[in-house]
Amino acid sequence: GSVVNAGVMAMVQLELDDKDKESFQEMQQSVGQAQQELQMVSSKLRTREQEGKLAALTLSELQSMDDSTTAYQQVGKMFLQKPMAELKQQLSDKVDGCRKELSALTEKKAHVEEALKKVNDDFQEFIKTHLVQQATAGSS
């Protein structure tokens, strides 16, 4: 059989024919893809969270200022004058947008975690059923 590291510390030996090898590689790939997707969703979640917090903080700082106050918005390396009311509205929209996106991403993350658990369980089960039977393994 072929020797594989199954995420456990010990190397395990599996008895695999060609069809099994193909299934094994596909499962390995599925687990990898699910892990990648989870990392991507988690990363997006953190980014949106930070953007939302920053927008909310900035908005709360600007709320006390009168709408007639001269305001500037950074665009690249320059600053453009913008009406205060427009800036506040923009920030408010950003906060709402982030909140909605966070809710959607949190839901998606739960689905991805569920999918990852399922492919992982299937993979572990596959390994268990294809383990080489070693009667003398524990007595060395």
Buried (B, 14 or more C-beta within 10 A) or exposed (E): BEEBEBEEEEEBBBEBEEEBBEBBEEBBEBBEEBBEBBEEBBEBBEEBBEBBEBBBEBBEEBEEEEEEEEBEEEEEEEEEEBEBBEBBEBBBEBBEBBBEBBEEBEEBBEEBBEBBEEBBEBBBEBBEEBBEEEEEEEEE
